Amino acid sequence: MKQKLLKKIKSIPTLRLFWLSLIVIFVIVFLTLKIVPGGKITYRYNYAGKFHVGQGFIYNFTPPDRVVSKPGQLPKMIGDPLYFSVFTPRTFSKAKLKLYYRRNLDEKTPIIEAGILADGIVWRYDLKPIENRLIDNLYSSWRLLSSEPLIMQQDAYYQDQESFFSDLKAGNLKGCQTDRILECLAVYNYSPDLEVNFSFSESEKPFQLDVPLRGAHTLFLYPETDKLSFKVTVTDLNLDKNNDPIKLILSQGKKIIAQSDLADENRAPTGGQEEIKTLYLEDKIKAKELYKLEIKISDDVVIKKIESSTNRLVFANKLWPVSWGKELRVYTDSPYLQLKALGPASCQDFIFGQQSFSLSTPYEKQEFSLEQENGNKLKEIHLVRDDVIIETGGVFSFSRDNFFNPVVKKVDRYYQLRPENRYIIADYKGPQVYRGDILVNEAEFDLQGVYRENDKYNFVISVPGIEKNPANYLAIEKIEIEFSGRTLGQKLFNF
């Protein structure tokens, strides 16, 4: 009896030590996973492994019809874009995404990119390069001036990047015509510091556009006077329950010049009761310089009218005309278009650059290219019905006389190398061979101010045009995402 009692007494410290150790382990795991005291953590999802490390943090790909998943095989991306989200217990300031992949892509699908959802209002993803085979293929024939940023030139025009950037800013690159500098240069994932000048046949006049445009739009302005006024009248459709704030953001380069905001009180969030609102922006600016104006709204808002003190303006990349009920004529110098009919009634035959095309399938983005590219000559787009999203890599104008294009050509899948092309600037490093035919590359993202919902960051993998060829696919072996931010010590110090 005494021996049993002694054993129980001796076992008490052992039990206490066991439970204390268990509590310590729990606290360490909690701090590591929840607080991340070191400020850095990496989540992995290995699709080739027997056990998917990191499962529960990196969520499945969506939509499911854009990926083929079979037991014992790597998931194959067959549609663009492909989304996934990552749960993090706290916020971070930076993310480094590593993508391990095997590609089976034709020459018309040379671009692979990854991105993070930066803006939940306009649903904008910050895309960064994973692979650009158009640039990779030029290494054998073009001359490398520098690697950070990547500067390639057709001939040995420059020996150092300091001289190159000095001439670039002045708009006077060697081997290029001064008035055609934009045709001489192409970029990828890079915004050059470049001064451009435009001339117009008519004098500057006030501008008014009554064509309703749905969702966010971006404009380039080139005013002749030092005063700018802008008025936007919108209709909040209230078809969803989300708030619909409105912003006008005027910027030059990377600097915001002026901003005007209008909050949404959300009085009738789902009732379908339309609300008409007006937003103004006025500022003193420098004449004959390039500015960018963002009309930042959700797709639940329609721009009913735009009034501007200058008619020197063009729309960048996208137009979404709705409820116009009339024929529409817009102009571009781009040789290709992407159109999406938002319903069967919007399907139509249309004219682009004097050629006839058929937008025949609703709810699906269709691509149209001119058979004979006629350089930078202006091309008319003639639609007979609206509620069509029109996109291109360039700009659109509602006026032939006031058209100008300040956009430097991008080395995307539509890029065609021409004799006048002399230089390429890119913030890009090609992928490396990881193992056999598996490649790996990484992309870094600034997470300050990006959209985060339900403790998740939303990512995307984009391979534009992958669905055009049924044989195309991108097999994904592994995803690694390293998040970094303030340490626990830094947080306590700031507190």
ROVOTI-333695 format. One record per residue (C-alpha): y negated, x, z. Coordinates in Angstrom, 1 decimal. Layout:
! residues N
node v=Y; u=X; w=Z
...
//
This chain:
! residues 495
node v=0.0; u=0.0; w=0.0
node v=-2.4; u=2.8; w=0.9
node v=-1.5; u=4.7; w=-2.3
node v=-2.4; u=1.6; w=-4.4
node v=-5.7; u=1.2; w=-2.6
node v=-6.5; u=4.9; w=-3.1
node v=-5.7; u=4.6; w=-6.8
node v=-8.1; u=1.6; w=-7.1
node v=-10.8; u=3.5; w=-5.3
node v=-10.4; u=6.5; w=-7.6
node v=-10.4; u=4.3; w=-10.7
node v=-13.8; u=2.8; w=-9.9
node v=-15.9; u=5.8; w=-11.0
node v=-13.8; u=6.0; w=-14.1
node v=-14.5; u=2.4; w=-15.0
node v=-18.2; u=2.9; w=-14.2
node v=-18.2; u=6.0; w=-16.4
node v=-16.5; u=4.0; w=-19.2
node v=-19.0; u=1.1; w=-19.1
node v=-21.9; u=3.5; w=-18.8
node v=-20.7; u=5.4; w=-21.8
node v=-20.3; u=2.2; w=-23.7
node v=-23.9; u=1.1; w=-22.8
node v=-25.2; u=4.5; w=-23.9
node v=-23.4; u=4.3; w=-27.2
node v=-24.7; u=0.8; w=-27.8
node v=-28.3; u=1.9; w=-27.0
node v=-28.0; u=4.9; w=-29.4
node v=-26.6; u=2.6; w=-32.1
node v=-29.4; u=0.1; w=-31.5
node v=-32.1; u=2.7; w=-31.6
node v=-30.7; u=4.2; w=-34.7
node v=-30.2; u=1.0; w=-36.7
node v=-33.0; u=-1.1; w=-35.3
node v=-35.8; u=1.2; w=-34.3
node v=-34.9; u=4.2; w=-36.4
node v=-36.6; u=6.6; w=-33.9
node v=-36.6; u=9.6; w=-36.3
node v=-38.5; u=7.5; w=-38.9
node v=-35.9; u=8.1; w=-41.6
node v=-32.7; u=6.3; w=-42.6
node v=-30.5; u=6.1; w=-45.7
node v=-28.5; u=3.1; w=-46.9
node v=-25.7; u=3.6; w=-49.4
node v=-23.5; u=1.3; w=-51.5
node v=-20.7; u=3.2; w=-53.1
node v=-19.0; u=0.9; w=-55.7
node v=-16.4; u=3.5; w=-56.6
node v=-15.2; u=3.9; w=-53.0
node v=-12.4; u=2.0; w=-51.3
node v=-14.9; u=1.0; w=-48.6
node v=-18.4; u=0.0; w=-49.7
node v=-20.5; u=2.1; w=-47.4
node v=-23.7; u=0.3; w=-46.4
node v=-22.4; u=-3.2; w=-47.2
node v=-24.6; u=-5.7; w=-45.4
node v=-27.8; u=-3.7; w=-45.9
node v=-27.8; u=-3.6; w=-49.8
node v=-27.2; u=-7.1; w=-51.1
node v=-25.3; u=-8.1; w=-54.2
node v=-26.8; u=-8.0; w=-57.7
node v=-28.5; u=-11.2; w=-59.1
node v=-28.4; u=-13.1; w=-61.3
node v=-24.6; u=-12.9; w=-61.5
node v=-24.4; u=-13.5; w=-65.3
node v=-26.1; u=-10.2; w=-65.9
node v=-23.4; u=-8.1; w=-64.3
node v=-19.6; u=-7.9; w=-64.8
node v=-17.7; u=-7.2; w=-61.6
node v=-14.0; u=-6.7; w=-61.7
node v=-11.7; u=-5.4; w=-58.9
node v=-11.1; u=-1.7; w=-59.2
node v=-14.0; u=-1.2; w=-61.7
node v=-17.6; u=-0.2; w=-61.4
node v=-20.0; u=-3.2; w=-61.8
node v=-21.4; u=-3.2; w=-65.4
node v=-25.0; u=-4.4; w=-66.0
node v=-25.1; u=-6.3; w=-69.3
node v=-28.4; u=-8.3; w=-68.9
node v=-32.0; u=-7.3; w=-68.1
node v=-33.4; u=-7.2; w=-65.4
node v=-30.9; u=-6.9; w=-62.5
node v=-32.1; u=-7.6; w=-59.0
node v=-30.9; u=-6.6; w=-55.5
node v=-32.4; u=-6.6; w=-52.1
node v=-32.2; u=-4.3; w=-49.1
node v=-32.4; u=-5.4; w=-45.5
node v=-34.3; u=-3.0; w=-43.1
node v=-34.8; u=-3.7; w=-39.4
node v=-38.4; u=-2.4; w=-39.6
node v=-41.0; u=-1.5; w=-42.1
node v=-41.3; u=1.9; w=-43.8
node v=-44.0; u=3.7; w=-45.8
node v=-41.9; u=5.3; w=-48.5
node v=-38.5; u=4.7; w=-50.3
node v=-36.5; u=7.1; w=-52.4
node v=-33.9; u=5.4; w=-54.6
node v=-31.1; u=7.4; w=-56.1
node v=-29.1; u=5.7; w=-58.9
node v=-25.6; u=7.1; w=-59.9
node v=-24.6; u=5.6; w=-63.2
node v=-22.6; u=5.8; w=-66.5
node v=-24.4; u=4.5; w=-69.6
node v=-22.9; u=3.0; w=-72.7
node v=-26.1; u=2.2; w=-74.5
node v=-27.1; u=2.4; w=-78.2
node v=-30.1; u=4.2; w=-79.5
node v=-32.2; u=1.0; w=-79.4
node v=-31.8; u=1.0; w=-75.6
node v=-33.2; u=4.3; w=-74.5
node v=-35.0; u=3.3; w=-71.3
node v=-33.6; u=2.9; w=-67.8
node v=-36.0; u=2.1; w=-65.0
node v=-35.9; u=1.1; w=-61.3
node v=-38.6; u=-0.8; w=-59.4
node v=-39.6; u=-2.5; w=-56.2
node v=-41.3; u=-5.9; w=-55.9
node v=-44.9; u=-4.9; w=-55.1
node v=-46.7; u=-8.2; w=-55.4
node v=-45.1; u=-11.5; w=-54.4
node v=-47.9; u=-13.6; w=-55.8
node v=-47.8; u=-12.5; w=-59.5
node v=-44.2; u=-11.3; w=-59.1
node v=-45.0; u=-7.7; w=-60.2
node v=-42.5; u=-4.9; w=-60.0
node v=-43.6; u=-1.3; w=-59.6
node v=-41.3; u=0.4; w=-62.2
node v=-40.4; u=4.1; w=-62.2
node v=-38.3; u=6.0; w=-64.7
node v=-34.7; u=6.8; w=-64.3
node v=-34.0; u=7.9; w=-68.0
node v=-36.0; u=8.0; w=-71.2
node v=-33.9; u=9.4; w=-74.0
node v=-36.8; u=9.3; w=-76.5
node v=-38.5; u=12.0; w=-74.4
node v=-35.3; u=13.8; w=-73.7
node v=-34.5; u=14.1; w=-77.4
node v=-37.9; u=15.7; w=-78.2
node v=-37.2; u=18.8; w=-76.0
node v=-35.4; u=20.5; w=-78.9
node v=-38.3; u=20.1; w=-81.4
node v=-41.5; u=19.8; w=-79.4
node v=-43.2; u=22.5; w=-77.3
node v=-43.4; u=22.1; w=-73.5
node v=-46.8; u=22.8; w=-72.1
node v=-46.1; u=21.8; w=-68.5
node v=-43.4; u=20.0; w=-66.5
node v=-45.6; u=18.4; w=-63.8
node v=-46.9; u=16.3; w=-65.3
node v=-44.7; u=16.6; w=-68.4
node v=-46.9; u=17.6; w=-71.4
node v=-45.3; u=18.0; w=-74.8
node v=-47.1; u=19.0; w=-78.0
node v=-45.9; u=19.1; w=-81.6
node v=-47.4; u=22.5; w=-82.1
node v=-48.8; u=25.3; w=-79.9
node v=-52.3; u=23.8; w=-79.6
node v=-52.7; u=24.7; w=-76.0
node v=-51.4; u=27.5; w=-73.7
node v=-52.5; u=26.1; w=-70.3
node v=-52.9; u=22.5; w=-69.0
node v=-56.4; u=23.1; w=-67.6
node v=-57.8; u=23.5; w=-71.1
node v=-55.7; u=20.5; w=-72.3
node v=-57.0; u=18.2; w=-69.6
node v=-60.6; u=19.3; w=-70.1
node v=-60.4; u=18.4; w=-73.8
node v=-58.5; u=15.2; w=-73.1
node v=-61.2; u=13.9; w=-70.7
node v=-63.9; u=14.7; w=-73.4
node v=-61.8; u=12.9; w=-76.0
node v=-61.5; u=16.0; w=-78.2
node v=-57.9; u=17.2; w=-78.4
node v=-57.0; u=19.9; w=-80.9
node v=-55.2; u=18.6; w=-84.0
node v=-56.6; u=15.1; w=-83.4
node v=-59.5; u=13.2; w=-85.1
node v=-62.2; u=12.5; w=-82.5
node v=-62.5; u=8.8; w=-83.3
node v=-58.7; u=8.3; w=-83.4
node v=-57.7; u=10.0; w=-80.1
node v=-55.6; u=7.0; w=-79.0
node v=-53.4; u=7.3; w=-82.0
node v=-52.8; u=11.0; w=-81.3
node v=-51.5; u=10.6; w=-77.8
node v=-48.6; u=8.7; w=-76.1
node v=-47.8; u=8.4; w=-72.4
node v=-45.0; u=7.3; w=-70.2
node v=-45.4; u=6.4; w=-66.5
node v=-48.8; u=8.1; w=-66.6
node v=-52.4; u=6.9; w=-66.8
node v=-54.6; u=9.6; w=-68.5
node v=-58.3; u=10.2; w=-67.5
node v=-59.7; u=9.6; w=-71.0
node v=-63.1; u=8.5; w=-72.2
node v=-63.1; u=6.2; w=-75.2
node v=-65.9; u=4.6; w=-77.1
node v=-65.8; u=1.5; w=-79.2
node v=-68.3; u=0.0; w=-81.8
node v=-68.6; u=-3.6; w=-82.9
node v=-70.0; u=-5.2; w=-86.0
node v=-71.8; u=-8.0; w=-84.0
node v=-74.1; u=-7.9; w=-81.0
node v=-72.8; u=-8.8; w=-77.5
node v=-72.9; u=-12.5; w=-76.6
node v=-71.7; u=-14.6; w=-73.7
node v=-68.1; u=-15.7; w=-73.9
node v=-66.3; u=-18.9; w=-73.1
node v=-62.6; u=-19.6; w=-73.5
node v=-61.3; u=-23.2; w=-73.1
node v=-57.7; u=-22.4; w=-73.9
node v=-55.7; u=-23.1; w=-70.7
node v=-53.7; u=-20.1; w=-69.6
node v=-51.0; u=-20.3; w=-66.9
node v=-50.4; u=-17.6; w=-64.2
node v=-51.9; u=-14.1; w=-63.8
node v=-53.7; u=-12.4; w=-66.7
node v=-55.3; u=-9.0; w=-67.1
node v=-58.3; u=-8.2; w=-69.2
node v=-60.1; u=-5.1; w=-70.5
node v=-63.9; u=-5.3; w=-70.7
node v=-66.4; u=-3.1; w=-72.5
node v=-69.8; u=-4.5; w=-71.7
node v=-73.0; u=-3.4; w=-73.5
node v=-75.3; u=-4.2; w=-70.6
node v=-75.3; u=-3.0; w=-66.9
node v=-74.7; u=-6.5; w=-65.5
node v=-71.5; u=-8.4; w=-65.5
node v=-70.8; u=-12.0; w=-64.5
node v=-67.5; u=-13.7; w=-64.6
node v=-66.6; u=-17.3; w=-63.8
node v=-63.0; u=-18.7; w=-63.7
node v=-62.2; u=-22.3; w=-63.3
node v=-58.6; u=-23.0; w=-62.4
node v=-56.3; u=-25.9; w=-61.6
node v=-53.8; u=-25.6; w=-58.7
node v=-50.8; u=-27.7; w=-59.9
node v=-49.3; u=-27.9; w=-56.4
node v=-45.7; u=-28.0; w=-57.8
node v=-44.4; u=-25.8; w=-55.0
node v=-45.1; u=-25.4; w=-51.3
node v=-46.4; u=-21.8; w=-51.4
node v=-50.0; u=-20.9; w=-50.9
node v=-51.9; u=-20.1; w=-54.1
node v=-54.8; u=-17.7; w=-53.3
node v=-57.0; u=-16.6; w=-56.2
node v=-58.4; u=-13.1; w=-56.7
node v=-60.6; u=-11.5; w=-59.3
node v=-60.4; u=-7.7; w=-59.1
node v=-62.7; u=-5.5; w=-61.2
node v=-61.6; u=-1.9; w=-61.4
node v=-62.4; u=1.3; w=-63.4
node v=-59.5; u=3.8; w=-63.5
node v=-57.9; u=3.6; w=-60.0
node v=-61.1; u=2.6; w=-58.2
node v=-61.9; u=-1.1; w=-57.4
node v=-65.5; u=-1.8; w=-58.3
node v=-65.7; u=-5.4; w=-57.1
node v=-63.5; u=-8.2; w=-55.8
node v=-63.8; u=-11.9; w=-55.3
node v=-61.2; u=-14.0; w=-53.3
node v=-60.6; u=-17.6; w=-52.8
node v=-58.0; u=-18.6; w=-50.1
node v=-55.7; u=-21.7; w=-50.6
node v=-55.9; u=-24.2; w=-47.8
node v=-52.7; u=-25.7; w=-49.2
node v=-53.7; u=-29.3; w=-48.6
node v=-51.2; u=-30.8; w=-51.0
node v=-48.5; u=-28.2; w=-51.3
node v=-45.8; u=-30.2; w=-53.0
node v=-47.4; u=-33.5; w=-53.9
node v=-48.2; u=-32.6; w=-57.4
node v=-51.9; u=-33.4; w=-56.7
node v=-54.0; u=-31.1; w=-58.8
node v=-56.9; u=-29.2; w=-57.2
node v=-59.7; u=-27.7; w=-59.4
node v=-61.3; u=-24.5; w=-58.0
node v=-63.9; u=-22.1; w=-59.3
node v=-64.3; u=-18.4; w=-58.5
node v=-67.2; u=-16.1; w=-59.4
node v=-67.6; u=-12.4; w=-59.7
node v=-70.9; u=-10.6; w=-60.4
node v=-71.7; u=-6.9; w=-60.2
node v=-73.9; u=-4.2; w=-61.6
node v=-71.9; u=-1.8; w=-63.7
node v=-72.4; u=1.0; w=-66.2
node v=-72.9; u=-0.1; w=-69.8
node v=-70.5; u=0.9; w=-72.5
node v=-67.7; u=1.9; w=-70.2
node v=-64.2; u=0.5; w=-69.9
node v=-63.3; u=-1.8; w=-67.0
node v=-60.2; u=-3.8; w=-66.1
node v=-60.3; u=-7.3; w=-64.6
node v=-57.3; u=-8.9; w=-63.0
node v=-57.1; u=-12.6; w=-62.6
node v=-54.5; u=-12.6; w=-59.8
node v=-52.9; u=-16.0; w=-59.4
node v=-49.4; u=-17.5; w=-59.2
node v=-47.6; u=-19.4; w=-61.9
node v=-48.5; u=-22.6; w=-60.0
node v=-52.1; u=-22.2; w=-61.1
node v=-53.6; u=-22.7; w=-64.6
node v=-56.8; u=-21.0; w=-65.8
node v=-58.7; u=-23.9; w=-67.3
node v=-61.8; u=-22.0; w=-68.4
node v=-63.2; u=-18.5; w=-68.5
node v=-66.9; u=-17.8; w=-68.8
node v=-68.2; u=-14.2; w=-69.1
node v=-71.5; u=-12.5; w=-69.8
node v=-69.7; u=-10.3; w=-72.3
node v=-67.5; u=-11.2; w=-75.3
node v=-66.3; u=-7.6; w=-75.4
node v=-62.9; u=-8.4; w=-73.8
node v=-59.3; u=-8.4; w=-74.7
node v=-56.1; u=-9.6; w=-72.8
node v=-53.6; u=-6.9; w=-71.8
node v=-49.8; u=-7.3; w=-72.5
node v=-49.4; u=-11.1; w=-72.0
node v=-50.8; u=-14.5; w=-72.8
node v=-49.4; u=-17.8; w=-71.6
node v=-51.2; u=-20.7; w=-73.3
node v=-50.4; u=-24.2; w=-72.0
node v=-51.5; u=-27.8; w=-72.5
node v=-53.8; u=-26.9; w=-75.4
node v=-52.4; u=-29.4; w=-77.9
node v=-53.9; u=-27.6; w=-80.8
node v=-53.1; u=-24.7; w=-83.1
node v=-53.6; u=-21.3; w=-81.6
node v=-54.8; u=-18.1; w=-83.4
node v=-54.9; u=-14.8; w=-81.6
node v=-55.0; u=-11.2; w=-82.8
node v=-53.2; u=-7.9; w=-82.0
node v=-52.6; u=-4.6; w=-83.6
node v=-49.1; u=-4.3; w=-82.2
node v=-46.2; u=-4.4; w=-84.7
node v=-43.9; u=-6.4; w=-82.4
node v=-44.0; u=-9.4; w=-80.1
node v=-41.8; u=-11.0; w=-77.4
node v=-42.0; u=-14.8; w=-77.2
node v=-40.4; u=-17.2; w=-74.8
node v=-40.6; u=-21.0; w=-75.4
node v=-40.7; u=-22.8; w=-72.0
node v=-39.0; u=-25.9; w=-73.4
node v=-37.4; u=-27.3; w=-76.6
node v=-40.7; u=-28.9; w=-77.6
node v=-42.3; u=-25.4; w=-77.8
node v=-39.8; u=-24.1; w=-80.3
node v=-41.5; u=-23.6; w=-83.7
node v=-42.0; u=-21.6; w=-86.8
node v=-45.0; u=-19.3; w=-86.5
node v=-46.9; u=-16.7; w=-88.5
node v=-47.2; u=-13.1; w=-87.3
node v=-49.0; u=-10.6; w=-89.6
node v=-48.6; u=-12.8; w=-92.7
node v=-44.8; u=-13.0; w=-92.1
node v=-43.0; u=-16.2; w=-91.0
node v=-40.7; u=-16.2; w=-88.0
node v=-38.8; u=-18.8; w=-86.1
node v=-38.9; u=-19.2; w=-82.3
node v=-35.7; u=-21.2; w=-82.1
node v=-34.2; u=-20.9; w=-78.7
node v=-35.9; u=-22.3; w=-75.5
node v=-36.0; u=-20.5; w=-72.2
node v=-34.9; u=-17.2; w=-73.7
node v=-37.1; u=-14.3; w=-74.6
node v=-37.0; u=-13.5; w=-78.4
node v=-38.2; u=-10.4; w=-80.1
node v=-40.0; u=-10.2; w=-83.4
node v=-41.0; u=-7.1; w=-85.4
node v=-42.8; u=-6.7; w=-88.7
node v=-40.7; u=-5.4; w=-91.5
node v=-43.4; u=-3.2; w=-92.8
node v=-45.6; u=-1.6; w=-90.2
node v=-49.2; u=-1.3; w=-91.4
node v=-50.5; u=1.1; w=-88.9
node v=-53.2; u=-0.2; w=-86.5
node v=-54.3; u=-3.0; w=-88.8
node v=-55.2; u=-6.2; w=-87.1
node v=-52.5; u=-8.9; w=-87.3
node v=-53.0; u=-12.6; w=-86.7
node v=-50.6; u=-14.7; w=-84.6
node v=-50.6; u=-18.4; w=-85.6
node v=-48.8; u=-20.8; w=-83.3
node v=-48.7; u=-24.6; w=-83.8
node v=-47.5; u=-25.4; w=-80.3
node v=-48.3; u=-24.0; w=-76.9
node v=-46.4; u=-23.5; w=-73.6
node v=-45.1; u=-20.2; w=-75.0
node v=-45.3; u=-16.8; w=-73.2
node v=-46.5; u=-14.1; w=-75.7
node v=-46.0; u=-10.5; w=-74.8
node v=-46.5; u=-7.1; w=-76.3
node v=-47.2; u=-3.5; w=-75.3
node v=-50.8; u=-3.7; w=-76.4
node v=-53.6; u=-6.3; w=-76.2
node v=-54.5; u=-9.7; w=-77.5
node v=-57.9; u=-11.1; w=-78.6
node v=-59.2; u=-14.6; w=-79.5
node v=-61.7; u=-13.0; w=-81.8
node v=-61.1; u=-10.8; w=-84.8
node v=-64.7; u=-9.4; w=-84.7
node v=-64.6; u=-8.3; w=-81.0
node v=-61.1; u=-6.8; w=-81.0
node v=-60.6; u=-3.3; w=-79.4
node v=-57.6; u=-1.6; w=-78.0
node v=-58.0; u=0.8; w=-75.1
node v=-54.3; u=1.1; w=-74.4
node v=-52.7; u=4.5; w=-75.0
node v=-49.3; u=4.1; w=-76.8
node v=-46.4; u=4.0; w=-74.4
node v=-43.1; u=5.9; w=-75.1
node v=-41.0; u=2.8; w=-74.7
node v=-38.1; u=1.5; w=-76.8
node v=-40.6; u=0.3; w=-79.5
node v=-42.2; u=3.7; w=-79.8
node v=-42.1; u=5.2; w=-83.3
node v=-43.0; u=8.8; w=-83.8
node v=-45.6; u=9.2; w=-86.5
node v=-47.3; u=12.1; w=-88.2
node v=-50.6; u=11.5; w=-86.3
node v=-48.8; u=11.7; w=-82.9
node v=-49.5; u=15.2; w=-81.4
node v=-49.0; u=14.9; w=-77.6
node v=-47.0; u=13.1; w=-75.0
node v=-47.9; u=13.0; w=-71.3
node v=-45.4; u=11.7; w=-68.8
node v=-44.7; u=11.6; w=-65.1
node v=-41.0; u=12.0; w=-65.7
node v=-37.9; u=14.2; w=-65.0
node v=-34.7; u=13.5; w=-66.8
node v=-31.4; u=12.6; w=-65.0
node v=-28.9; u=15.2; w=-63.9
node v=-25.1; u=15.3; w=-64.5
node v=-23.5; u=14.3; w=-61.2
node v=-19.8; u=14.4; w=-62.2
node v=-18.2; u=14.1; w=-65.6
node v=-20.1; u=11.4; w=-67.4
node v=-21.8; u=10.1; w=-64.2
node v=-25.6; u=10.8; w=-64.2
node v=-28.0; u=10.6; w=-61.3
node v=-31.7; u=10.3; w=-61.0
node v=-34.2; u=9.2; w=-58.3
node v=-37.4; u=7.2; w=-58.1
node v=-39.9; u=7.3; w=-55.2
node v=-41.9; u=4.3; w=-54.2
node v=-45.0; u=3.8; w=-51.9
node v=-44.2; u=0.8; w=-49.6
node v=-47.7; u=0.4; w=-48.3
node v=-48.6; u=-3.2; w=-48.9
node v=-45.6; u=-4.1; w=-51.0
node v=-44.0; u=-7.6; w=-50.7
node v=-41.4; u=-7.9; w=-48.0
node v=-39.7; u=-11.2; w=-47.0
node v=-37.1; u=-12.0; w=-44.4
node v=-36.9; u=-8.3; w=-43.5
node v=-35.9; u=-7.4; w=-47.1
node v=-37.4; u=-5.2; w=-49.8
node v=-36.6; u=-6.4; w=-53.3
node v=-35.6; u=-3.9; w=-56.0
node v=-34.8; u=-4.2; w=-59.7
node v=-32.9; u=-2.1; w=-62.3
node v=-34.3; u=-2.6; w=-65.8
node v=-32.7; u=-1.6; w=-69.1
node v=-34.9; u=-3.4; w=-71.7
node v=-32.9; u=-4.7; w=-74.7
node v=-29.5; u=-4.1; w=-73.1
node v=-28.3; u=-7.6; w=-74.0
node v=-29.1; u=-7.2; w=-77.7
node v=-25.9; u=-5.4; w=-78.3
node v=-22.7; u=-6.9; w=-76.7
node v=-21.2; u=-3.4; w=-76.4
node v=-24.1; u=-2.2; w=-74.2
node v=-23.6; u=-1.8; w=-70.5
node v=-24.8; u=0.3; w=-67.6
node v=-22.0; u=1.1; w=-65.1
node v=-23.3; u=1.6; w=-61.6
node v=-21.3; u=3.9; w=-59.3
node v=-23.6; u=4.3; w=-56.3
node v=-27.0; u=3.3; w=-54.9
node v=-28.7; u=5.3; w=-52.2
node v=-32.0; u=4.4; w=-50.7
node v=-33.8; u=6.7; w=-48.2
node v=-36.5; u=4.9; w=-46.2
node v=-39.1; u=7.0; w=-44.3
node v=-42.0; u=6.1; w=-42.0
node v=-43.4; u=6.8; w=-38.6
node v=-41.2; u=8.1; w=-35.9
node v=-40.9; u=6.5; w=-32.5
node v=-43.0; u=9.2; w=-31.0
node v=-45.8; u=8.6; w=-33.5
node v=-45.7; u=4.9; w=-32.9
node v=-45.9; u=5.4; w=-29.1
node v=-48.8; u=7.8; w=-29.6
node v=-50.7; u=5.4; w=-31.8
node v=-50.0; u=2.6; w=-29.3
//
